[in-house]
Amino acid sequence: GHIVSALLEVSPSMNIGLFKGFDITLPHRAVGTKHLALFYWAENRTGADRVTIDVTFTADYCTAKVERFGFFAVVSTLATIPSFVVYGKLDLASTQRDVTGKQIKIVYM
């Protein structure tokens, strides 16, 4: 797969108590959520584990309740580079029309 979000590091130096867990929110660059997954890399490990419990994807974000330190990232589970990855998103203040007359409110670049 390919990473489609920022890489988030959660470390013990952040003084976060893990006895209850905590919520993370990662913005991602994918248009759809069908082939997305949240992965976790423990410190001093090269392999990643998929986070499957308490993970939610929306059009713009991945949210999860986690209970461990390490690195987190949203990954496309497709083997090839996905065509749905967005490198920029522009929310227009009001609905506009493109050159063909279609109404637009969000532009993906």
VOPAGU-2260 file (C-alpha; in pm, 1 decimal, decimal comma):
REM VOPAGU-2260
SITE   aa  ch    i         X         Y         Z
SITE  GLY   A    0       0,0       0,0       0,0
SITE  HIS   A    1      83,9     367,9      -1,0
SITE  ILE   A    2      69,1     617,7     284,4
SITE  VAL   A    3    -198,5     880,9     214,0
SITE  SER   A    4    -172,4    1084,1     534,6
SITE  ALA   A    5      82,9    1246,7     754,9
SITE  LEU   A    6     281,0    1018,5     984,6
SITE  LEU   A    7     176,2    1079,9    1345,8
SITE  GLU   A    8     414,3     994,5    1629,2
SITE  VAL   A    9     272,6     940,0    1976,4
SITE  SER   A   10     553,2     908,5    2230,9
SITE  PRO   A   11     576,6     860,1    2608,8
SITE  SER   A   12     730,4    1207,4    2637,9
SITE  MET   A   13     386,8    1353,4    2552,1
SITE  ASN   A   14     267,2    1264,7    2906,0
SITE  ILE   A   15     -39,2    1080,2    2777,7
SITE  GLY   A   16    -186,4     822,1    3012,0
SITE  LEU   A   17    -256,4     502,3    2822,5
SITE  PHE   A   18    -476,6     338,8    3085,4
SITE  LYS   A   19    -788,0     482,2    2914,1
SITE  GLY   A   20    -657,3     523,8    2561,6
SITE  PHE   A   21    -682,4     844,9    2362,2
SITE  ASP   A   22    -829,5     965,4    2035,5
SITE  ILE   A   23    -624,6    1054,7    1729,1
SITE  THR   A   24    -744,3    1228,5    1413,4
SITE  LEU   A   25    -543,0    1213,8    1092,5
SITE  PRO   A   26    -637,1    1403,3     776,4
SITE  HIS   A   27    -591,3    1190,2     465,4
SITE  ARG   A   28    -557,0    1268,7      94,0
SITE  ALA   A   29    -797,5    1010,5     -45,4
SITE  VAL   A   30   -1126,5    1087,1    -218,6
SITE  GLY   A   31   -1287,9     759,3    -110,7
SITE  THR   A   32   -1257,8     552,6     204,9
SITE  LYS   A   33   -1318,2     202,9      66,5
SITE  HIS   A   34    -950,1      99,1      47,0
SITE  LEU   A   35    -814,6     287,3     347,5
SITE  ALA   A   36    -672,9     143,4     668,6
SITE  LEU   A   37    -497,5     281,1     974,1
SITE  PHE   A   38    -158,5     124,6    1046,5
SITE  TYR   A   39      59,7     138,2    1355,1
SITE  TRP   A   40     438,6     102,7    1379,4
SITE  ALA   A   41     576,8      35,1    1726,3
SITE  GLU   A   42     899,2     207,6    1818,8
SITE  ASN   A   43    1206,2       5,6    1716,1
SITE  ARG   A   44    1004,8    -216,0    1475,8
SITE  THR   A   45    1006,7    -214,1    1098,0
SITE  GLY   A   46     677,0    -398,6    1047,9
SITE  ALA   A   47     334,7    -240,0    1083,6
SITE  ASP   A   48      11,8    -366,8    1238,1
SITE  ARG   A   49    -333,3    -272,9    1112,7
SITE  VAL   A   50    -555,7     -97,3    1365,5
SITE  THR   A   51    -902,1    -251,9    1330,6
SITE  ILE   A   52   -1091,0    -157,8    1648,0
SITE  ASP   A   53   -1253,3     184,9    1699,5
SITE  VAL   A   54   -1139,5     324,3    1361,0
SITE  THR   A   55   -1365,4     553,1    1155,4
SITE  PHE   A   56   -1301,5     706,0     813,4
SITE  THR   A   57   -1479,1    1011,8     675,7
SITE  ALA   A   58   -1419,7    1196,0     350,4
SITE  ASP   A   59   -1136,8    1397,2     508,3
SITE  TYR   A   60   -1024,6    1227,1     829,3
SITE  CYS   A   61    -945,1     902,5    1004,8
SITE  THR   A   62   -1026,0     893,4    1375,6
SITE  ALA   A   63    -935,9     615,9    1615,2
SITE  LYS   A   64    -909,9     535,8    1982,3
SITE  VAL   A   65    -562,4     396,3    2045,4
SITE  GLU   A   66    -384,1     258,6    2349,3
SITE  ARG   A   67     -18,0     246,4    2250,7
SITE  PHE   A   68     279,4     460,6    2160,4
SITE  GLY   A   69     441,0     459,1    1818,2
SITE  PHE   A   70     372,2     587,0    1467,7
SITE  PHE   A   71      31,9     597,2    1297,5
SITE  ALA   A   72     -58,9     659,0     931,5
SITE  VAL   A   73    -350,6     609,4     694,5
SITE  VAL   A   74    -256,9     366,5     416,5
SITE  SER   A   75    -427,3     277,7      90,2
SITE  THR   A   76    -454,6    -101,1      82,1
SITE  LEU   A   77    -435,6    -112,4    -297,9
SITE  ALA   A   78    -114,3    -259,0    -437,4
SITE  THR   A   79     -80,8      12,7    -703,4
SITE  ILE   A   80     -68,3     387,6    -664,2
SITE  PRO   A   81    -433,0     483,1    -620,5
SITE  SER   A   82    -585,9     728,4    -863,8
SITE  PHE   A   83    -809,1     860,6    -587,0
SITE  VAL   A   84    -527,5    1025,2    -389,2
SITE  VAL   A   85    -575,8    1398,6    -360,9
SITE  TYR   A   86    -280,6    1630,6    -319,4
SITE  GLY   A   87    -490,3    1937,2    -247,4
SITE  LYS   A   88    -851,8    2019,1    -171,5
SITE  LEU   A   89   -1018,0    2356,9    -211,8
SITE  ASP   A   90   -1353,1    2421,8     -42,4
SITE  LEU   A   91   -1527,2    2710,8    -215,0
SITE  ALA   A   92   -1717,5    2960,5      -1,3
SITE  SER   A   93   -2020,2    2928,7    -228,7
SITE  THR   A   94   -2131,6    2704,0    -512,2
SITE  GLN   A   95   -1966,1    2798,0    -842,1
SITE  ARG   A   96   -1996,9    2670,8   -1199,3
SITE  ASP   A   97   -1717,9    2518,3   -1406,3
SITE  VAL   A   98   -1664,4    2581,0   -1778,9
SITE  THR   A   99   -1926,9    2319,3   -1868,8
SITE  GLY   A  100   -2189,9    2474,2   -1642,1
SITE  LYS   A  101   -2177,6    2207,3   -1368,5
SITE  GLN   A  102   -2213,3    2333,6   -1012,1
SITE  ILE   A  103   -1903,6    2284,3    -796,5
SITE  LYS   A  104   -1837,8    2343,7    -427,7
SITE  ILE   A  105   -1517,8    2141,1    -374,1
SITE  VAL   A  106   -1218,7    2116,8    -609,0
SITE  TYR   A  107    -968,3    1829,2    -575,0
SITE  MET   A  108    -622,3    1888,8    -722,0
